[in-house]
Amino acid sequence: MKYTKPALSLVDQADLLISRGMLPTPAIARRFDDLTGPLMAKIKSNSKESKSLATLRDTLLPKLLSGELSKTKTYVEKENRL
């Protein structure tokens, strides 16, 4: 007969972590959030910008490759608007 480990429920695992002192104090958790919050916001912003740039690339690249849009024409049109 094969031995299997008994499964712990999530509540039991959390209780175990708390009882062993493995969870940070509220002050440490807040400090961690203070330090990592701006980093997480930057990651989110970068991810959003990356998706936007990928969409722009996917839109413009086929037009550039087909000749429908040219770099020179786009630059001249931009200069004329200024």
Helices and strands as residue ranges (DSSP letters): H 10-19, H 26-66, H 71-81
